[in-house]
Amino acid sequence: MLKTLSPIDDSVIFESAYASDSNVQRTVELANKAQKKWQQTPVSERAALCRKALSYFSEHQADIGLEITEQMGRPISQTSGEIEGLLERANHMIDIGEQALADITLPEKENFTRKICREPWGTVLVVAPWNYPYLTTVNAVIPAIMAGNSVILKPSSQTPLTAQRFYAAFQHAGLPEHVFQYLFLDHAQTEKLVAHPAIHYVAFTGSVAGGHRIAQAANAQFKGVGLELGGKDPAYVCADATLSATVENLVDGAFFNSGQSCCGVERIYVAETLFDDFVAQYAALVKQYKLGNPLEPGTNLGPVVRTSAADFIRDQVSEAVKQNASALINANDFNTELGANYLAPQVLINVDHSMRVMSEETFGPVVGIMPVKNDAQAIALMNDSPYGLTASIWTNDEQHALNLGPQIETGTWFMNRCDVLDPALAWTGVKNTGRGVTLSSLGYEHLTRPKSYHLRKKLA
């Protein structure tokens, strides 16, 4: 049985049987059959159906926001914003779909017709995470369907209601039956489905360890796999940065969603001339957070997703303090008595890369801050990580940022912003952050395969 516990109070909020083997097999067969017809549907008609599905999310935004809070603990004041992000991303991918999926025409060649078409893979399996269950899912689901694929969604066991909402949205839109389906699966079942020969592409968002298991399961058929994995995203505050605005943005970038974001800021490097002022302002702003029941409107910091995650975060902080790190936030100033999932935010200084809190993904409301002497030291420390999703540079000199950007080993780098995603840009990572691309026109390239047409009109 799938049993979902709310991080708010550990109450059971959802129960369902996992899919049986026969149900999984039937789902795959129906997906493949439906896809053959769906592939013949003009892109313009696919777009119209997808837009109608989005209207369902708009109409149910408040209810869905409440469900997100109950399932994963983000404050109710913030959760409905996830649907706004879903709408932005989905609308952009629909807007560019016809052009991105158009045939590639080649210069005329006497007696030959040549072109490259983009064909759908077939059936796409989307394995979604819990931390942004709609934003991450829509990255793959809408463009996969736009590209002519069928989709099977395996939601996180922490946020199972998201799958039912996507299904209801496509039912509302009148999407042909079985083009979109979902399954509740455990880890072993998921790996078995990934290896199924009738699954043609897998989009996975999750941990590095999970990504390795997905890649191994998929490898026997050489099928396409997109992996968005962990992050340990750095920020570099240059000496000319606007201090107050930089502090405000980097506090939000580290503590929004209780730090449970793959592109959240987990380590900050500050020009030593600014370090003391930066740290003082940063800690003062963090102390203003209100940790509490996320269903209460005044709460802006909720629980982390589960007790095991909270314990992992506590261990990282405790270990760093034993290694002479200084904790600037007094946990006793926060209401941590609500349960084991409730963590006070923490800011650490006197840290270095020998500490796990500066090298391992934390995925919680903790950030470490170090002074740096110059750009070279900052870049070396930013790149000293097995991850490479995003990084940010804070400066008033755009040319300075442009000079540093090519040296940063990440899929995305920002100037004067962080923890954000623009759907017109490719979302990708390097190193242990994974492989593949979602969003932008490049996202469609990973959800289709090229097919070349080489026609000689007349034989000599």
VMD Tcl script that draws the C-alpha trace (Angstrom):
set ca {
  {0.00 0.00 0.00}
  {1.01 3.57 -0.70}
  {0.48 5.62 2.45}
  {1.26 9.35 2.43}
  {1.93 11.12 5.73}
  {1.61 14.89 5.94}
  {4.79 16.56 7.25}
  {2.53 19.00 9.09}
  {1.47 16.49 11.75}
  {2.32 13.00 10.41}
  {-1.36 12.27 9.76}
  {-2.27 9.89 6.92}
  {-3.65 12.00 4.07}
  {-3.70 9.46 1.24}
  {-3.78 5.70 0.83}
  {-3.93 3.55 -2.26}
  {-2.82 0.15 -3.44}
  {0.23 0.11 -5.66}
  {-0.49 -0.94 -9.23}
  {-0.44 -4.67 -9.92}
  {1.85 -6.14 -12.56}
  {-1.12 -6.77 -14.82}
  {-2.32 -3.19 -14.38}
  {1.14 -1.86 -15.29}
  {1.28 -4.03 -18.40}
  {-2.19 -2.98 -19.45}
  {-1.34 0.70 -18.93}
  {1.72 0.43 -21.15}
  {-0.20 -1.39 -23.88}
  {-2.96 1.22 -23.86}
  {-0.42 4.04 -23.92}
  {1.32 2.62 -26.97}
  {-1.96 2.04 -28.80}
  {-3.22 5.55 -28.03}
  {0.08 7.11 -29.05}
  {-0.13 5.75 -32.59}
  {-3.32 7.75 -33.18}
  {-2.19 10.76 -31.17}
  {0.92 11.09 -33.31}
  {-1.31 11.74 -36.32}
  {-3.06 14.65 -34.61}
  {-1.90 18.04 -35.95}
  {0.27 20.03 -33.56}
  {-2.26 22.85 -33.55}
  {-4.94 20.50 -32.22}
  {-2.57 19.12 -29.59}
  {-1.90 22.70 -28.50}
  {-5.60 23.50 -28.18}
  {-6.19 20.47 -25.96}
  {-3.18 21.28 -23.79}
  {-4.36 24.87 -23.33}
  {-7.78 23.63 -22.27}
  {-6.10 21.36 -19.72}
  {-4.35 24.42 -18.31}
  {-7.69 26.11 -17.72}
  {-8.47 23.34 -15.22}
  {-5.40 24.28 -13.17}
  {-6.40 27.95 -13.22}
  {-9.91 27.14 -12.03}
  {-8.68 24.92 -9.18}
  {-5.59 26.89 -8.15}
  {-6.61 27.50 -4.53}
  {-7.64 23.89 -3.89}
  {-4.46 22.57 -5.47}
  {-2.39 24.97 -3.37}
  {-3.98 23.58 -0.21}
  {-3.23 20.03 -1.35}
  {0.43 20.89 -1.96}
  {0.73 22.27 1.56}
  {-0.91 19.22 3.10}
  {1.25 16.81 1.12}
  {4.71 18.39 1.38}
  {4.50 21.21 3.92}
  {5.16 24.40 1.99}
  {3.35 27.40 3.54}
  {-0.14 27.94 2.17}
  {0.77 31.54 1.39}
  {3.24 30.25 -1.22}
  {1.80 27.06 -2.72}
  {-0.73 28.49 -5.15}
  {2.18 30.28 -6.81}
  {3.38 26.91 -8.05}
  {0.35 26.75 -10.33}
  {1.23 30.17 -11.72}
  {4.66 28.76 -12.54}
  {3.09 25.70 -14.15}
  {0.95 27.92 -16.36}
  {3.92 30.06 -17.40}
  {6.05 27.07 -18.35}
  {3.29 25.15 -20.08}
  {2.06 28.13 -22.08}
  {5.58 28.89 -23.27}
  {6.17 25.32 -24.42}
  {2.81 25.30 -26.20}
  {3.58 28.67 -27.82}
  {6.86 27.44 -29.31}
  {5.70 23.89 -30.02}
  {4.71 24.19 -33.66}
  {7.94 25.90 -34.63}
  {10.15 23.65 -32.48}
  {8.56 20.51 -33.94}
  {8.59 21.69 -37.57}
  {10.56 19.81 -40.20}
  {14.11 20.97 -40.84}
  {14.32 21.85 -44.51}
  {17.60 21.71 -46.40}
  {18.86 23.66 -49.42}
  {17.56 22.40 -52.74}
  {19.59 19.72 -54.45}
  {18.84 18.73 -58.04}
  {16.77 15.54 -58.29}
  {16.55 15.15 -54.50}
  {14.12 15.97 -51.74}
  {15.72 16.09 -48.32}
  {14.40 16.96 -44.90}
  {14.70 16.04 -41.26}
  {11.51 15.39 -39.32}
  {11.02 15.20 -35.57}
  {9.13 12.08 -34.59}
  {7.85 11.32 -31.09}
  {9.60 8.58 -29.15}
  {6.35 6.80 -28.37}
  {5.51 6.34 -24.70}
  {7.28 8.61 -22.21}
  {7.54 7.70 -18.53}
  {7.75 10.75 -16.24}
  {9.07 10.01 -12.73}
  {8.32 13.11 -10.68}
  {9.64 14.43 -7.34}
  {7.74 15.87 -4.40}
  {9.41 19.23 -3.74}
  {7.86 21.09 -6.69}
  {5.46 18.40 -7.84}
  {3.67 20.45 -10.51}
  {6.55 22.59 -11.77}
  {8.88 19.66 -12.32}
  {6.18 17.43 -13.78}
  {4.92 19.98 -16.29}
  {8.46 20.42 -17.65}
  {8.13 17.00 -19.28}
  {4.41 16.23 -19.49}
  {3.18 19.11 -21.64}
  {6.04 19.11 -24.19}
  {5.94 15.29 -24.38}
  {2.25 15.36 -25.27}
  {2.75 18.32 -27.59}
  {5.44 16.30 -29.39}
  {2.99 13.46 -30.06}
  {4.02 11.07 -27.30}
  {1.77 9.35 -24.81}
  {2.71 9.86 -21.14}
  {2.65 7.66 -18.07}
  {3.23 9.67 -14.90}
  {4.68 8.06 -11.79}
  {4.21 10.70 -9.06}
  {6.19 10.86 -5.85}
  {4.62 8.85 -3.04}
  {4.69 12.11 -1.04}
  {2.55 14.02 -3.56}
  {0.26 11.43 -5.20}
  {-2.65 13.84 -5.66}
  {-0.69 15.66 -8.36}
  {-1.16 12.71 -10.72}
  {-4.90 12.74 -10.17}
  {-5.00 16.48 -10.84}
  {-3.10 16.13 -14.13}
  {-5.45 13.32 -15.13}
  {-8.50 15.44 -14.27}
  {-7.08 18.36 -16.28}
  {-6.63 16.24 -19.40}
  {-10.07 14.69 -18.93}
  {-11.46 18.23 -18.73}
  {-9.66 19.06 -21.98}
  {-10.96 16.01 -23.83}
  {-7.54 14.51 -24.47}
  {-7.99 11.14 -26.22}
  {-8.19 8.27 -23.79}
  {-4.91 6.73 -22.58}
  {-2.66 9.44 -24.05}
  {-2.08 10.43 -20.42}
  {-2.18 7.88 -17.60}
  {-0.63 7.52 -14.15}
  {0.51 4.71 -11.90}
  {1.28 4.45 -8.19}
  {4.46 2.39 -7.96}
  {7.14 1.55 -5.42}
  {10.85 1.88 -6.24}
  {11.26 -1.68 -7.49}
  {8.20 -1.42 -9.71}
  {9.43 1.88 -11.10}
  {12.79 0.43 -12.08}
  {11.04 -2.52 -13.70}
  {8.82 -0.18 -15.71}
  {11.83 1.89 -16.79}
  {13.32 -1.30 -18.25}
  {10.09 -2.21 -20.07}
  {10.78 -2.37 -23.83}
  {7.59 -0.45 -24.61}
  {8.73 2.57 -22.58}
  {10.70 4.65 -25.05}
  {11.92 7.62 -23.00}
  {12.23 8.31 -19.29}
  {12.22 11.76 -17.66}
  {13.40 11.49 -14.05}
  {13.82 14.18 -11.41}
  {15.28 13.13 -8.08}
  {18.42 12.14 -6.23}
  {21.77 11.18 -7.72}
  {21.39 7.66 -6.32}
  {17.94 7.41 -7.89}
  {19.30 8.68 -11.18}
  {21.93 5.96 -11.24}
  {19.25 3.31 -10.71}
  {17.07 4.76 -13.46}
  {19.99 4.94 -15.90}
  {21.00 1.35 -15.17}
  {17.45 0.09 -15.62}
  {17.12 1.93 -18.95}
  {20.51 0.96 -20.31}
  {19.58 -2.47 -21.64}
  {17.44 -0.93 -24.40}
  {19.61 2.15 -25.05}
  {16.50 4.26 -24.53}
  {16.61 7.98 -24.00}
  {16.80 9.16 -20.40}
  {16.61 12.68 -19.01}
  {18.02 13.06 -15.50}
  {17.62 16.15 -13.34}
  {19.40 15.28 -10.13}
  {20.94 17.05 -7.15}
  {22.46 20.45 -6.65}
  {24.71 22.34 -4.24}
  {24.16 25.70 -5.81}
  {26.65 28.50 -5.00}
  {26.44 32.28 -5.04}
  {29.34 34.73 -5.33}
  {28.82 38.22 -3.91}
  {31.32 40.58 -5.53}
  {32.72 43.64 -3.80}
  {30.52 46.02 -5.84}
  {27.22 44.22 -5.15}
  {24.25 46.19 -3.84}
  {24.29 44.80 -0.34}
  {20.71 45.04 0.95}
  {19.07 43.77 -2.24}
  {21.63 40.98 -2.56}
  {21.02 39.87 1.02}
  {17.25 39.88 0.53}
  {17.44 37.79 -2.64}
  {19.95 35.29 -1.25}
  {17.97 34.77 1.95}
  {14.90 33.96 -0.12}
  {17.00 31.83 -2.48}
  {18.24 29.73 0.41}
  {15.12 29.42 2.59}
  {12.12 29.43 0.27}
  {10.37 26.05 0.42}
  {12.49 25.34 3.52}
  {15.52 25.07 1.24}
  {14.04 22.03 -0.48}
  {14.92 23.00 -4.02}
  {17.50 21.55 -6.38}
  {18.39 25.11 -7.47}
  {18.17 26.67 -4.02}
  {21.26 28.46 -2.74}
  {23.23 26.26 -0.31}
  {26.61 28.02 -0.15}
  {27.63 31.66 -0.48}
  {31.06 33.17 -1.14}
  {31.43 36.86 -0.29}
  {34.19 39.31 -1.16}
  {36.08 39.70 2.11}
  {35.61 43.49 2.13}
  {31.83 42.94 2.33}
  {31.83 39.80 4.43}
  {31.10 41.18 7.91}
  {28.33 43.53 6.77}
  {26.82 40.87 4.54}
  {26.74 38.24 7.29}
  {25.25 40.65 9.83}
  {22.44 41.69 7.50}
  {21.89 38.14 6.32}
  {21.53 36.66 9.80}
  {19.28 39.52 10.92}
  {16.88 38.87 8.03}
  {16.82 35.10 8.60}
  {15.88 35.69 12.24}
  {12.67 37.32 11.02}
  {11.31 34.08 9.54}
  {8.25 32.56 11.18}
  {8.48 28.79 11.50}
  {5.10 27.21 12.07}
  {2.12 25.28 10.81}
  {2.13 25.90 7.05}
  {-1.66 26.08 6.98}
  {-1.51 29.34 8.95}
  {-1.29 32.45 6.71}
  {1.51 34.12 8.71}
  {3.91 31.19 8.38}
  {6.71 31.61 5.84}
  {8.83 28.60 6.86}
  {7.20 25.21 7.07}
  {8.40 21.74 8.05}
  {10.77 19.71 5.93}
  {9.21 16.78 4.16}
  {9.94 13.99 6.63}
  {11.74 13.24 9.88}
  {14.58 11.36 8.18}
  {15.32 14.46 6.08}
  {15.26 16.64 9.19}
  {17.66 14.29 10.97}
  {20.04 14.35 7.98}
  {20.07 18.16 8.03}
  {20.60 18.30 11.80}
  {23.52 15.88 11.46}
  {25.21 18.07 8.83}
  {24.88 21.17 11.01}
  {25.98 19.40 14.20}
  {28.99 17.90 12.47}
  {30.01 21.30 11.05}
  {29.77 22.94 14.48}
  {31.96 20.19 15.94}
  {34.46 21.06 13.20}
  {34.48 24.69 14.46}
  {31.77 26.21 12.29}
  {29.78 28.97 13.99}
  {25.97 28.81 13.98}
  {24.48 32.31 13.91}
  {20.84 31.39 14.54}
  {19.53 30.27 17.92}
  {17.06 27.46 17.30}
  {15.34 28.27 20.58}
  {14.05 31.47 19.01}
  {11.88 29.39 16.67}
  {8.87 27.19 17.32}
  {10.43 23.78 16.77}
  {8.09 22.07 19.24}
  {5.48 21.34 16.57}
  {7.22 18.14 15.56}
  {10.46 16.51 14.46}
  {9.97 17.82 10.90}
  {10.16 21.45 12.02}
  {13.65 22.90 11.68}
  {14.83 26.38 12.57}
  {16.74 28.06 9.73}
  {20.49 28.11 10.16}
  {23.35 30.29 8.91}
  {26.90 28.95 9.32}
  {30.20 30.80 9.09}
  {33.77 29.61 9.69}
  {32.98 26.81 7.28}
  {35.13 25.14 4.64}
  {34.84 22.42 2.05}
  {36.02 19.69 4.38}
  {32.57 19.92 5.96}
  {29.66 17.95 4.52}
  {27.41 20.99 4.83}
  {29.55 22.69 2.16}
  {30.02 19.69 -0.12}
  {26.95 17.43 0.16}
  {23.47 18.48 -0.88}
  {21.60 19.57 2.26}
  {18.09 20.16 0.86}
  {17.01 22.08 3.92}
  {16.94 25.54 5.54}
  {20.71 25.83 6.01}
  {23.36 27.90 4.26}
  {27.11 28.23 4.73}
  {28.92 31.51 4.05}
  {32.66 31.95 3.36}
  {34.81 35.02 2.61}
  {36.92 35.04 -0.55}
  {39.90 37.16 -1.52}
  {39.27 37.42 -5.26}
  {37.42 36.08 -8.31}
  {39.83 33.21 -8.79}
  {39.24 31.85 -5.31}
  {35.47 32.29 -5.66}
  {35.34 30.44 -8.98}
  {37.54 27.63 -7.67}
  {35.25 27.14 -4.67}
  {32.08 27.36 -6.75}
  {33.39 24.65 -9.06}
  {34.61 22.48 -6.18}
  {31.47 20.36 -6.20}
  {30.22 17.12 -7.76}
  {27.09 19.04 -8.78}
  {26.44 21.65 -11.44}
  {22.89 22.93 -11.80}
  {22.94 26.70 -11.18}
  {25.20 29.38 -9.77}
  {24.74 33.11 -9.28}
  {27.02 36.15 -9.43}
  {26.05 39.35 -7.64}
  {27.59 42.47 -9.10}
  {26.65 45.77 -10.72}
  {29.12 45.17 -13.54}
  {27.56 43.03 -16.29}
  {30.85 42.68 -18.16}
  {32.47 41.40 -14.98}
  {29.73 38.76 -14.72}
  {30.10 37.84 -18.39}
  {33.82 37.34 -17.90}
  {33.20 34.97 -14.98}
  {30.22 33.07 -16.38}
  {32.11 30.84 -18.85}
  {34.35 29.66 -16.00}
  {31.45 28.36 -13.92}
  {30.65 24.66 -14.25}
  {26.85 24.69 -14.21}
  {23.97 24.33 -16.63}
  {22.66 27.81 -15.75}
  {24.32 30.81 -14.19}
  {22.62 33.97 -13.05}
  {23.55 37.57 -12.49}
  {21.69 39.24 -9.62}
  {19.04 36.53 -9.28}
  {18.81 32.92 -8.14}
  {16.47 30.01 -7.53}
  {14.34 30.79 -10.57}
  {13.67 29.28 -13.97}
  {12.90 30.94 -17.30}
  {11.07 28.48 -19.60}
  {12.63 30.08 -22.68}
  {16.04 28.89 -21.46}
  {17.31 25.32 -21.43}
  {17.08 23.71 -17.99}
  {20.03 21.38 -17.69}
  {22.96 20.44 -15.49}
  {26.48 19.08 -15.59}
  {28.45 16.58 -13.52}
  {26.29 14.67 -11.00}
  {23.37 16.99 -11.61}
  {22.52 14.76 -14.56}
  {22.01 14.95 -18.27}
  {19.42 16.01 -20.78}
  {17.39 19.19 -21.22}
  {13.87 20.31 -20.39}
  {12.09 23.49 -21.48}
  {13.06 25.87 -24.29}
  {13.10 24.68 -27.88}
  {15.95 22.34 -26.94}
  {13.59 20.48 -24.61}
  {11.63 19.27 -27.62}
  {14.79 17.78 -29.10}
  {14.98 15.35 -26.18}
  {11.34 14.31 -26.45}
  {11.58 13.49 -30.15}
  {13.97 11.65 -32.42}
  {15.22 12.94 -35.77}
  {14.24 11.04 -38.90}
  {15.92 11.87 -42.20}
  {14.08 11.78 -45.53}
  {16.40 11.27 -48.51}
  {14.41 10.94 -51.73}
  {15.87 10.69 -55.22}
  {13.11 11.74 -57.58}
  {14.27 9.97 -60.75}
  {16.71 7.21 -61.49}
  {19.24 7.98 -64.22}
}
mol new
graphics top color blue
foreach p $ca { graphics top sphere $p radius 0.5 }
foreach p [lrange $ca 0 end-1] q [lrange $ca 1 end] { graphics top cylinder $p $q radius 0.2 }
display resetview
